[in-house]
Amino acid sequence: MHPDRYHVTLVLAGRPALHGWWGSEPIARAQFTGLVGRYGQPGTRITLVDEETGATLTEWPETS
């Protein structure tokens, strides 16, 4: 497993504010959830991407 496979990004008002990389999906998901709890407000975008596959695993706010 790649040590920085899971990438979480926080964008505030259209500007990148925070990036984090983890080798464990459960840890990356916990970090994602923490960011939503702390920064989840209008104008915020938070994503969790599997850098190995390129797939977006989850995002806030959710898009339909």
Predicted model as a PDB file, atoms N, CA, C, CB and O in Angstrom, pLDDT in the B-factor column:
MODEL        1                                                                  
ATOM      1  N   MET A   1       0.847  -1.180   0.000  1.00 59.00           N  
ATOM      2  CA  MET A   1       0.000   0.000   0.000  1.00 59.00           C  
ATOM      3  C   MET A   1       0.893   1.244   0.000  1.00 59.00           C  
ATOM      4  CB  MET A   1      -0.964  -0.002   1.228  1.00 59.00           C  
ATOM      5  O   MET A   1       1.885   1.311   0.726  1.00 59.00           O  
ATOM      6  N   HIS A   2       0.540   2.183  -0.789  1.00 74.00           N  
ATOM      7  CA  HIS A   2       1.289   3.437  -0.905  1.00 74.00           C  
ATOM      8  C   HIS A   2       1.032   4.290   0.337  1.00 74.00           C  
ATOM      9  CB  HIS A   2       0.887   4.214  -2.201  1.00 74.00           C  
ATOM     10  O   HIS A   2      -0.123   4.424   0.742  1.00 74.00           O  
ATOM     11  N   PRO A   3       2.061   4.869   0.957  1.00 79.00           N  
ATOM     12  CA  PRO A   3       1.879   5.597   2.215  1.00 79.00           C  
ATOM     13  C   PRO A   3       1.051   6.875   2.103  1.00 79.00           C  
ATOM     14  CB  PRO A   3       3.207   5.939   2.773  1.00 79.00           C  
ATOM     15  O   PRO A   3       0.565   7.381   3.114  1.00 79.00           O  
ATOM     16  N   ASP A   4       0.886   7.396   0.908  1.00 89.00           N  
ATOM     17  CA  ASP A   4       0.066   8.606   0.762  1.00 89.00           C  
ATOM     18  C   ASP A   4      -0.998   8.403  -0.310  1.00 89.00           C  
ATOM     19  CB  ASP A   4       0.948   9.825   0.412  1.00 89.00           C  
ATOM     20  O   ASP A   4      -1.224   9.261  -1.163  1.00 89.00           O  
ATOM     21  N   ARG A   5      -1.640   7.247  -0.239  1.00 96.00           N  
ATOM     22  CA  ARG A   5      -2.639   6.878  -1.240  1.00 96.00           C  
ATOM     23  C   ARG A   5      -3.915   7.716  -1.133  1.00 96.00           C  
ATOM     24  CB  ARG A   5      -2.981   5.408  -1.105  1.00 96.00           C  
ATOM     25  O   ARG A   5      -4.497   8.083  -2.154  1.00 96.00           O  
ATOM     26  N   TYR A   6      -4.357   8.022   0.090  1.00 97.00           N  
ATOM     27  CA  TYR A   6      -5.640   8.703   0.293  1.00 97.00           C  
ATOM     28  C   TYR A   6      -5.393  10.179   0.587  1.00 97.00           C  
ATOM     29  CB  TYR A   6      -6.444   8.043   1.450  1.00 97.00           C  
ATOM     30  O   TYR A   6      -4.697  10.535   1.538  1.00 97.00           O  
ATOM     31  N   HIS A   7      -5.975  11.018  -0.246  1.00 97.00           N  
ATOM     32  CA  HIS A   7      -5.701  12.459  -0.219  1.00 97.00           C  
ATOM     33  C   HIS A   7      -6.982  13.206   0.145  1.00 97.00           C  
ATOM     34  CB  HIS A   7      -5.147  12.951  -1.595  1.00 97.00           C  
ATOM     35  O   HIS A   7      -8.000  13.082  -0.536  1.00 97.00           O  
ATOM     36  N   VAL A   8      -6.919  13.980   1.221  1.00 97.00           N  
ATOM     37  CA  VAL A   8      -8.036  14.822   1.641  1.00 97.00           C  
ATOM     38  C   VAL A   8      -7.666  16.272   1.347  1.00 97.00           C  
ATOM     39  CB  VAL A   8      -8.373  14.616   3.164  1.00 97.00           C  
ATOM     40  O   VAL A   8      -6.568  16.723   1.672  1.00 97.00           O  
ATOM     41  N   THR A   9      -8.598  16.992   0.727  1.00 97.00           N  
ATOM     42  CA  THR A   9      -8.386  18.389   0.387  1.00 97.00           C  
ATOM     43  C   THR A   9      -9.516  19.234   0.959  1.00 97.00           C  
ATOM     44  CB  THR A   9      -8.287  18.574  -1.140  1.00 97.00           C  
ATOM     45  O   THR A   9     -10.689  18.875   0.858  1.00 97.00           O  
ATOM     46  N   LEU A  10      -9.149  20.354   1.558  1.00 97.00           N  
ATOM     47  CA  LEU A  10     -10.109  21.338   2.065  1.00 97.00           C  
ATOM     48  C   LEU A  10      -9.927  22.609   1.252  1.00 97.00           C  
ATOM     49  CB  LEU A  10      -9.910  21.610   3.607  1.00 97.00           C  
ATOM     50  O   LEU A  10      -8.827  23.157   1.178  1.00 97.00           O  
ATOM     51  N   VAL A  11     -11.010  23.076   0.643  1.00 97.00           N  
ATOM     52  CA  VAL A  11     -10.997  24.317  -0.140  1.00 97.00           C  
ATOM     53  C   VAL A  11     -11.978  25.282   0.513  1.00 97.00           C  
ATOM     54  CB  VAL A  11     -11.372  24.057  -1.655  1.00 97.00           C  
ATOM     55  O   VAL A  11     -13.151  24.957   0.699  1.00 97.00           O  
ATOM     56  N   LEU A  12     -11.490  26.470   0.858  1.00 95.00           N  
ATOM     57  CA  LEU A  12     -12.320  27.510   1.459  1.00 95.00           C  
ATOM     58  C   LEU A  12     -12.395  28.693   0.509  1.00 95.00           C  
ATOM     59  CB  LEU A  12     -11.760  27.946   2.843  1.00 95.00           C  
ATOM     60  O   LEU A  12     -11.369  29.220   0.078  1.00 95.00           O  
ATOM     61  N   ALA A  13     -13.605  29.106   0.187  1.00 93.00           N  
ATOM     62  CA  ALA A  13     -13.826  30.248  -0.703  1.00 93.00           C  
ATOM     63  C   ALA A  13     -13.040  30.112  -2.008  1.00 93.00           C  
ATOM     64  CB  ALA A  13     -13.437  31.547   0.003  1.00 93.00           C  
ATOM     65  O   ALA A  13     -12.496  31.090  -2.521  1.00 93.00           O  
ATOM     66  N   GLY A  14     -12.987  28.889  -2.537  1.00 94.00           N  
ATOM     67  CA  GLY A  14     -12.329  28.650  -3.818  1.00 94.00           C  
ATOM     68  C   GLY A  14     -10.818  28.507  -3.763  1.00 94.00           C  
ATOM     69  O   GLY A  14     -10.179  28.364  -4.804  1.00 94.00           O  
ATOM     70  N   ARG A  15     -10.232  28.544  -2.569  1.00 96.00           N  
ATOM     71  CA  ARG A  15      -8.774  28.453  -2.436  1.00 96.00           C  
ATOM     72  C   ARG A  15      -8.387  27.247  -1.583  1.00 96.00           C  
ATOM     73  CB  ARG A  15      -8.203  29.749  -1.818  1.00 96.00           C  
ATOM     74  O   ARG A  15      -8.979  27.011  -0.529  1.00 96.00           O  
ATOM     75  N   PRO A  16      -7.396  26.488  -2.041  1.00 96.00           N  
ATOM     76  CA  PRO A  16      -6.935  25.358  -1.221  1.00 96.00           C  
ATOM     77  C   PRO A  16      -6.444  25.858   0.137  1.00 96.00           C  
ATOM     78  CB  PRO A  16      -5.805  24.577  -1.947  1.00 96.00           C  
ATOM     79  O   PRO A  16      -5.643  26.790   0.212  1.00 96.00           O  
ATOM     80  N   ALA A  17      -6.931  25.232   1.206  1.00 96.00           N  
ATOM     81  CA  ALA A  17      -6.561  25.653   2.549  1.00 96.00           C  
ATOM     82  C   ALA A  17      -5.807  24.563   3.305  1.00 96.00           C  
ATOM     83  CB  ALA A  17      -7.797  26.055   3.323  1.00 96.00           C  
ATOM     84  O   ALA A  17      -5.027  24.858   4.210  1.00 96.00           O  
ATOM     85  N   LEU A  18      -6.042  23.295   2.932  1.00 96.00           N  
ATOM     86  CA  LEU A  18      -5.420  22.197   3.659  1.00 96.00           C  
ATOM     87  C   LEU A  18      -5.389  20.965   2.781  1.00 96.00           C  
ATOM     88  CB  LEU A  18      -6.168  21.907   4.973  1.00 96.00           C  
ATOM     89  O   LEU A  18      -6.340  20.691   2.049  1.00 96.00           O  
ATOM     90  N   HIS A  19      -4.294  20.221   2.852  1.00 95.00           N  
ATOM     91  CA  HIS A  19      -4.150  18.936   2.180  1.00 95.00           C  
ATOM     92  C   HIS A  19      -3.603  17.947   3.189  1.00 95.00           C  
ATOM     93  CB  HIS A  19      -3.221  19.039   0.926  1.00 95.00           C  
ATOM     94  O   HIS A  19      -2.814  18.316   4.058  1.00 95.00           O  
ATOM     95  N   GLY A  20      -4.014  16.701   3.082  1.00 95.00           N  
ATOM     96  CA  GLY A  20      -3.448  15.652   3.922  1.00 95.00           C  
ATOM     97  C   GLY A  20      -3.448  14.343   3.161  1.00 95.00           C  
ATOM     98  O   GLY A  20      -4.349  14.077   2.365  1.00 95.00           O  
ATOM     99  N   TRP A  21      -2.438  13.528   3.406  1.00 96.00           N  
ATOM    100  CA  TRP A  21      -2.306  12.238   2.735  1.00 96.00           C  
ATOM    101  C   TRP A  21      -2.135  11.145   3.779  1.00 96.00           C  
ATOM    102  CB  TRP A  21      -1.113  12.243   1.746  1.00 96.00           C  
ATOM    103  O   TRP A  21      -1.378  11.307   4.735  1.00 96.00           O  
ATOM    104  N   TRP A  22      -2.835  10.041   3.597  1.00 96.00           N  
ATOM    105  CA  TRP A  22      -2.746   8.914   4.514  1.00 96.00           C  
ATOM    106  C   TRP A  22      -2.672   7.606   3.731  1.00 96.00           C  
ATOM    107  CB  TRP A  22      -3.950   8.900   5.477  1.00 96.00           C  
ATOM    108  O   TRP A  22      -3.186   7.506   2.617  1.00 96.00           O  
ATOM    109  N   GLY A  23      -2.035   6.620   4.322  1.00 95.00           N  
ATOM    110  CA  GLY A  23      -1.939   5.300   3.712  1.00 95.00           C  
ATOM    111  C   GLY A  23      -3.098   4.403   4.072  1.00 95.00           C  
ATOM    112  O   GLY A  23      -3.251   3.329   3.490  1.00 95.00           O  
ATOM    113  N   SER A  24      -3.923   4.822   5.025  1.00 96.00           N  
ATOM    114  CA  SER A  24      -5.043   4.029   5.511  1.00 96.00           C  
ATOM    115  C   SER A  24      -6.360   4.730   5.166  1.00 96.00           C  
ATOM    116  CB  SER A  24      -4.928   3.798   7.040  1.00 96.00           C  
ATOM    117  O   SER A  24      -6.563   5.891   5.522  1.00 96.00           O  
ATOM    118  N   GLU A  25      -7.246   4.024   4.474  1.00 96.00           N  
ATOM    119  CA  GLU A  25      -8.535   4.626   4.126  1.00 96.00           C  
ATOM    120  C   GLU A  25      -9.368   4.959   5.363  1.00 96.00           C  
ATOM    121  CB  GLU A  25      -9.319   3.690   3.217  1.00 96.00           C  
ATOM    122  O   GLU A  25      -9.942   6.047   5.408  1.00 96.00           O  
ATOM    123  N   PRO A  26      -9.467   4.081   6.374  1.00 97.00           N  
ATOM    124  CA  PRO A  26     -10.262   4.446   7.560  1.00 97.00           C  
ATOM    125  C   PRO A  26      -9.738   5.713   8.255  1.00 97.00           C  
ATOM    126  CB  PRO A  26     -10.269   3.285   8.556  1.00 97.00           C  
ATOM    127  O   PRO A  26     -10.531   6.530   8.724  1.00 97.00           O  
ATOM    128  N   ILE A  27      -8.441   5.877   8.322  1.00 96.00           N  
ATOM    129  CA  ILE A  27      -7.887   7.081   8.945  1.00 96.00           C  
ATOM    130  C   ILE A  27      -8.196   8.301   8.087  1.00 96.00           C  
ATOM    131  CB  ILE A  27      -6.361   6.940   9.152  1.00 96.00           C  
ATOM    132  O   ILE A  27      -8.568   9.350   8.614  1.00 96.00           O  
ATOM    133  N   ALA A  28      -8.047   8.177   6.786  1.00 97.00           N  
ATOM    134  CA  ALA A  28      -8.356   9.295   5.892  1.00 97.00           C  
ATOM    135  C   ALA A  28      -9.834   9.674   5.983  1.00 97.00           C  
ATOM    136  CB  ALA A  28      -7.989   8.938   4.440  1.00 97.00           C  
ATOM    137  O   ALA A  28     -10.171  10.858   5.965  1.00 97.00           O  
ATOM    138  N   ARG A  29     -10.714   8.680   6.080  1.00 97.00           N  
ATOM    139  CA  ARG A  29     -12.150   8.965   6.218  1.00 97.00           C  
ATOM    140  C   ARG A  29     -12.441   9.667   7.547  1.00 97.00           C  
ATOM    141  CB  ARG A  29     -12.971   7.658   6.116  1.00 97.00           C  
ATOM    142  O   ARG A  29     -13.286  10.560   7.603  1.00 97.00           O  
ATOM    143  N   ALA A  30     -11.754   9.272   8.603  1.00 97.00           N  
ATOM    144  CA  ALA A  30     -11.932   9.938   9.894  1.00 97.00           C  
ATOM    145  C   ALA A  30     -11.476  11.392   9.808  1.00 97.00           C  
ATOM    146  CB  ALA A  30     -11.150   9.195  11.002  1.00 97.00           C  
ATOM    147  O   ALA A  30     -12.129  12.278  10.361  1.00 97.00           O  
ATOM    148  N   GLN A  31     -10.370  11.645   9.125  1.00 97.00           N  
ATOM    149  CA  GLN A  31      -9.898  13.014   8.936  1.00 97.00           C  
ATOM    150  C   GLN A  31     -10.912  13.817   8.120  1.00 97.00           C  
ATOM    151  CB  GLN A  31      -8.519  13.021   8.240  1.00 97.00           C  
ATOM    152  O   GLN A  31     -11.197  14.970   8.445  1.00 97.00           O  
ATOM    153  N   PHE A  32     -11.450  13.217   7.072  1.00 97.00           N  
ATOM    154  CA  PHE A  32     -12.469  13.862   6.241  1.00 97.00           C  
ATOM    155  C   PHE A  32     -13.668  14.261   7.101  1.00 97.00           C  
ATOM    156  CB  PHE A  32     -12.915  12.922   5.090  1.00 97.00           C  
ATOM    157  O   PHE A  32     -14.138  15.397   7.037  1.00 97.00           O  
ATOM    158  N   THR A  33     -14.159  13.311   7.909  1.00 97.00           N  
ATOM    159  CA  THR A  33     -15.323  13.566   8.764  1.00 97.00           C  
ATOM    160  C   THR A  33     -15.037  14.689   9.752  1.00 97.00           C  
ATOM    161  CB  THR A  33     -15.726  12.292   9.518  1.00 97.00           C  
ATOM    162  O   THR A  33     -15.898  15.532  10.005  1.00 97.00           O  
ATOM    163  N   GLY A  34     -13.838  14.700  10.305  1.00 97.00           N  
ATOM    164  CA  GLY A  34     -13.459  15.771  11.219  1.00 97.00           C  
ATOM    165  C   GLY A  34     -13.454  17.132  10.548  1.00 97.00           C  
ATOM    166  O   GLY A  34     -13.872  18.125  11.143  1.00 97.00           O  
ATOM    167  N   LEU A  35     -12.982  17.178   9.313  1.00 96.00           N  
ATOM    168  CA  LEU A  35     -12.962  18.447   8.580  1.00 96.00           C  
ATOM    169  C   LEU A  35     -14.376  18.923   8.265  1.00 96.00           C  
ATOM    170  CB  LEU A  35     -12.157  18.303   7.282  1.00 96.00           C  
ATOM    171  O   LEU A  35     -14.661  20.119   8.337  1.00 96.00           O  
ATOM    172  N   VAL A  36     -15.261  17.993   7.917  1.00 96.00           N  
ATOM    173  CA  VAL A  36     -16.656  18.376   7.654  1.00 96.00           C  
ATOM    174  C   VAL A  36     -17.258  18.961   8.927  1.00 96.00           C  
ATOM    175  CB  VAL A  36     -17.498  17.150   7.156  1.00 96.00           C  
ATOM    176  O   VAL A  36     -17.940  19.985   8.879  1.00 96.00           O  
ATOM    177  N   GLY A  37     -17.008  18.313  10.066  1.00 95.00           N  
ATOM    178  CA  GLY A  37     -17.533  18.816  11.330  1.00 95.00           C  
ATOM    179  C   GLY A  37     -16.982  20.184  11.698  1.00 95.00           C  
ATOM    180  O   GLY A  37     -17.684  21.008  12.284  1.00 95.00           O  
ATOM    181  N   ARG A  38     -15.758  20.415  11.362  1.00 96.00           N  
ATOM    182  CA  ARG A  38     -15.109  21.676  11.746  1.00 96.00           C  
ATOM    183  C   ARG A  38     -15.343  22.806  10.741  1.00 96.00           C  
ATOM    184  CB  ARG A  38     -13.622  21.455  11.909  1.00 96.00           C  
ATOM    185  O   ARG A  38     -15.554  23.952  11.137  1.00 96.00           O  
ATOM    186  N   TYR A  39     -15.306  22.488   9.440  1.00 94.00           N  
ATOM    187  CA  TYR A  39     -15.350  23.521   8.401  1.00 94.00           C  
ATOM    188  C   TYR A  39     -16.579  23.451   7.505  1.00 94.00           C  
ATOM    189  CB  TYR A  39     -14.129  23.425   7.554  1.00 94.00           C  
ATOM    190  O   TYR A  39     -16.725  24.281   6.607  1.00 94.00           O  
ATOM    191  N   GLY A  40     -17.461  22.491   7.721  1.00 92.00           N  
ATOM    192  CA  GLY A  40     -18.616  22.303   6.841  1.00 92.00           C  
ATOM    193  C   GLY A  40     -19.583  23.472   6.888  1.00 92.00           C  
ATOM    194  O   GLY A  40     -20.450  23.542   7.760  1.00 92.00           O  
ATOM    195  N   GLN A  41     -19.429  24.376   5.957  1.00 93.00           N  
ATOM    196  CA  GLN A  41     -20.288  25.554   5.850  1.00 93.00           C  
ATOM    197  C   GLN A  41     -20.339  25.981   4.389  1.00 93.00           C  
ATOM    198  CB  GLN A  41     -19.773  26.720   6.758  1.00 93.00           C  
ATOM    199  O   GLN A  41     -19.519  25.523   3.594  1.00 93.00           O  
ATOM    200  N   PRO A  42     -21.273  26.840   4.015  1.00 93.00           N  
ATOM    201  CA  PRO A  42     -21.323  27.296   2.622  1.00 93.00           C  
ATOM    202  C   PRO A  42     -19.971  27.883   2.195  1.00 93.00           C  
ATOM    203  CB  PRO A  42     -22.446  28.347   2.439  1.00 93.00           C  
ATOM    204  O   PRO A  42     -19.322  28.601   2.956  1.00 93.00           O  
ATOM    205  N   GLY A  43     -19.572  27.567   0.985  1.00 92.00           N  
ATOM    206  CA  GLY A  43     -18.310  28.049   0.439  1.00 92.00           C  
ATOM    207  C   GLY A  43     -17.143  27.113   0.682  1.00 92.00           C  
ATOM    208  O   GLY A  43     -16.018  27.400   0.274  1.00 92.00           O  
ATOM    209  N   THR A  44     -17.406  25.983   1.352  1.00 96.00           N  
ATOM    210  CA  THR A  44     -16.370  25.005   1.652  1.00 96.00           C  
ATOM    211  C   THR A  44     -16.539  23.789   0.757  1.00 96.00           C  
ATOM    212  CB  THR A  44     -16.414  24.597   3.137  1.00 96.00           C  
ATOM    213  O   THR A  44     -17.662  23.388   0.448  1.00 96.00           O  
ATOM    214  N   ARG A  45     -15.428  23.205   0.344  1.00 97.00           N  
ATOM    215  CA  ARG A  45     -15.432  21.965  -0.446  1.00 97.00           C  
ATOM    216  C   ARG A  45     -14.384  21.046   0.168  1.00 97.00           C  
ATOM    217  CB  ARG A  45     -15.133  22.238  -1.985  1.00 97.00           C  
ATOM    218  O   ARG A  45     -13.233  21.441   0.350  1.00 97.00           O  
ATOM    219  N   ILE A  46     -14.787  19.818   0.488  1.00 98.00           N  
ATOM    220  CA  ILE A  46     -13.876  18.849   1.085  1.00 98.00           C  
ATOM    221  C   ILE A  46     -13.981  17.564   0.275  1.00 98.00           C  
ATOM    222  CB  ILE A  46     -14.207  18.601   2.604  1.00 98.00           C  
ATOM    223  O   ILE A  46     -15.082  17.073   0.028  1.00 98.00           O  
ATOM    224  N   THR A  47     -12.847  17.019  -0.136  1.00 98.00           N  
ATOM    225  CA  THR A  47     -12.857  15.795  -0.931  1.00 98.00           C  
ATOM    226  C   THR A  47     -11.867  14.783  -0.374  1.00 98.00           C  
ATOM    227  CB  THR A  47     -12.532  16.102  -2.397  1.00 98.00           C  
ATOM    228  O   THR A  47     -10.849  15.134   0.224  1.00 98.00           O  
ATOM    229  N   LEU A  48     -12.201  13.517  -0.590  1.00 98.00           N  
ATOM    230  CA  LEU A  48     -11.312  12.399  -0.277  1.00 98.00           C  
ATOM    231  C   LEU A  48     -11.138  11.616  -1.568  1.00 98.00           C  
ATOM    232  CB  LEU A  48     -11.885  11.487   0.890  1.00 98.00           C  
ATOM    233  O   LEU A  48     -12.106  11.108  -2.135  1.00 98.00           O  
ATOM    234  N   VAL A  49      -9.888  11.522  -2.030  1.00 98.00           N  
ATOM    235  CA  VAL A  49      -9.579  10.872  -3.309  1.00 98.00           C  
ATOM    236  C   VAL A  49      -8.599   9.731  -3.074  1.00 98.00           C  
ATOM    237  CB  VAL A  49      -8.993  11.892  -4.328  1.00 98.00           C  
ATOM    238  O   VAL A  49      -7.652   9.856  -2.298  1.00 98.00           O  
ATOM    239  N   ASP A  50      -8.840   8.625  -3.750  1.00 97.00           N  
ATOM    240  CA  ASP A  50      -7.892   7.509  -3.781  1.00 97.00           C  
ATOM    241  C   ASP A  50      -6.908   7.826  -4.899  1.00 97.00           C  
ATOM    242  CB  ASP A  50      -8.619   6.103  -4.009  1.00 97.00           C  
ATOM    243  O   ASP A  50      -7.243   7.682  -6.075  1.00 97.00           O  
ATOM    244  N   GLU A  51      -5.710   8.253  -4.552  1.00 96.00           N  
ATOM    245  CA  GLU A  51      -4.726   8.671  -5.546  1.00 96.00           C  
ATOM    246  C   GLU A  51      -4.258   7.518  -6.431  1.00 96.00           C  
ATOM    247  CB  GLU A  51      -3.536   9.295  -4.857  1.00 96.00           C  
ATOM    248  O   GLU A  51      -3.783   7.746  -7.543  1.00 96.00           O  
ATOM    249  N   GLU A  52      -4.389   6.290  -5.950  1.00 94.00           N  
ATOM    250  CA  GLU A  52      -3.971   5.135  -6.746  1.00 94.00           C  
ATOM    251  C   GLU A  52      -4.922   4.884  -7.908  1.00 94.00           C  
ATOM    252  CB  GLU A  52      -3.886   3.891  -5.868  1.00 94.00           C  
ATOM    253  O   GLU A  52      -4.486   4.564  -9.014  1.00 94.00           O  
ATOM    254  N   THR A  53      -6.234   5.031  -7.657  1.00 95.00           N  
ATOM    255  CA  THR A  53      -7.222   4.768  -8.698  1.00 95.00           C  
ATOM    256  C   THR A  53      -7.750   6.042  -9.347  1.00 95.00           C  
ATOM    257  CB  THR A  53      -8.372   3.983  -8.124  1.00 95.00           C  
ATOM    258  O   THR A  53      -8.326   5.997 -10.434  1.00 95.00           O  
ATOM    259  N   GLY A  54      -7.552   7.185  -8.676  1.00 96.00           N  
ATOM    260  CA  GLY A  54      -8.090   8.447  -9.179  1.00 96.00           C  
ATOM    261  C   GLY A  54      -9.550   8.668  -8.824  1.00 96.00           C  
ATOM    262  O   GLY A  54     -10.140   9.667  -9.234  1.00 96.00           O  
ATOM    263  N   ALA A  55     -10.146   7.746  -8.063  1.00 97.00           N  
ATOM    264  CA  ALA A  55     -11.560   7.835  -7.718  1.00 97.00           C  
ATOM    265  C   ALA A  55     -11.788   8.780  -6.542  1.00 97.00           C  
ATOM    266  CB  ALA A  55     -12.112   6.452  -7.391  1.00 97.00           C  
ATOM    267  O   ALA A  55     -11.045   8.757  -5.561  1.00 97.00           O  
ATOM    268  N   THR A  56     -12.821   9.608  -6.653  1.00 97.00           N  
ATOM    269  CA  THR A  56     -13.261  10.417  -5.522  1.00 97.00           C  
ATOM    270  C   THR A  56     -14.115   9.500  -4.656  1.00 97.00           C  
ATOM    271  CB  THR A  56     -14.062  11.712  -5.986  1.00 97.00           C  
ATOM    272  O   THR A  56     -15.148   8.998  -5.100  1.00 97.00           O  
ATOM    273  N   LEU A  57     -13.676   9.284  -3.412  1.00 97.00           N  
ATOM    274  CA  LEU A  57     -14.379   8.373  -2.514  1.00 97.00           C  
ATOM    275  C   LEU A  57     -15.553   9.037  -1.816  1.00 97.00           C  
ATOM    276  CB  LEU A  57     -13.426   7.824  -1.485  1.00 97.00           C  
ATOM    277  O   LEU A  57     -16.589   8.409  -1.598  1.00 97.00           O  
ATOM    278  N   THR A  58     -15.394  10.301  -1.468  1.00 97.00           N  
ATOM    279  CA  THR A  58     -16.483  11.072  -0.867  1.00 97.00           C  
ATOM    280  C   THR A  58     -16.153  12.549  -0.985  1.00 97.00           C  
ATOM    281  CB  THR A  58     -16.711  10.671   0.623  1.00 97.00           C  
ATOM    282  O   THR A  58     -14.997  12.933  -1.160  1.00 97.00           O  
ATOM    283  N   GLU A  59     -17.195  13.370  -0.887  1.00 97.00           N  
ATOM    284  CA  GLU A  59     -17.005  14.807  -0.989  1.00 97.00           C  
ATOM    285  C   GLU A  59     -18.096  15.511  -0.212  1.00 97.00           C  
ATOM    286  CB  GLU A  59     -16.999  15.264  -2.458  1.00 97.00           C  
ATOM    287  O   GLU A  59     -19.188  14.979  -0.019  1.00 97.00           O  
ATOM    288  N   TRP A  60     -17.781  16.719   0.229  1.00 96.00           N  
ATOM    289  CA  TRP A  60     -18.759  17.554   0.910  1.00 96.00           C  
ATOM    290  C   TRP A  60     -18.693  18.948   0.327  1.00 96.00           C  
ATOM    291  CB  TRP A  60     -18.513  17.580   2.438  1.00 96.00           C  
ATOM    292  O   TRP A  60     -17.591  19.477   0.184  1.00 96.00           O  
ATOM    293  N   PRO A  61     -19.796  19.573  -0.017  1.00 95.00           N  
ATOM    294  CA  PRO A  61     -21.104  18.954   0.023  1.00 95.00           C  
ATOM    295  C   PRO A  61     -21.234  17.916  -1.075  1.00 95.00           C  
ATOM    296  CB  PRO A  61     -22.196  20.004  -0.104  1.00 95.00           C  
ATOM    297  O   PRO A  61     -20.536  17.973  -2.087  1.00 95.00           O  
ATOM    298  N   GLU A  62     -22.129  16.974  -0.866  1.00 88.00           N  
ATOM    299  CA  GLU A  62     -22.348  15.925  -1.865  1.00 88.00           C  
ATOM    300  C   GLU A  62     -22.928  16.540  -3.127  1.00 88.00           C  
ATOM    301  CB  GLU A  62     -23.288  14.819  -1.318  1.00 88.00           C  
ATOM    302  O   GLU A  62     -23.742  17.460  -3.063  1.00 88.00           O  
ATOM    303  N   THR A  63     -22.501  16.022  -4.279  1.00 78.00           N  
ATOM    304  CA  THR A  63     -23.071  16.462  -5.549  1.00 78.00           C  
ATOM    305  C   THR A  63     -23.995  15.366  -6.050  1.00 78.00           C  
ATOM    306  CB  THR A  63     -21.956  16.787  -6.602  1.00 78.00           C  
ATOM    307  O   THR A  63     -23.754  14.182  -5.814  1.00 78.00           O  
ATOM    308  N   SER A  64     -25.046  15.764  -6.737  1.00 61.00           N  
ATOM    309  CA  SER A  64     -25.981  14.759  -7.247  1.00 61.00           C  
ATOM    310  C   SER A  64     -25.701  14.414  -8.673  1.00 61.00           C  
ATOM    311  CB  SER A  64     -27.396  15.233  -7.117  1.00 61.00           C  
ATOM    312  O   SER A  64     -26.398  13.583  -9.255  1.00 61.00           O  
TER     313      SER A  64                                                      
ENDMDL                                                                          
END                                                                             
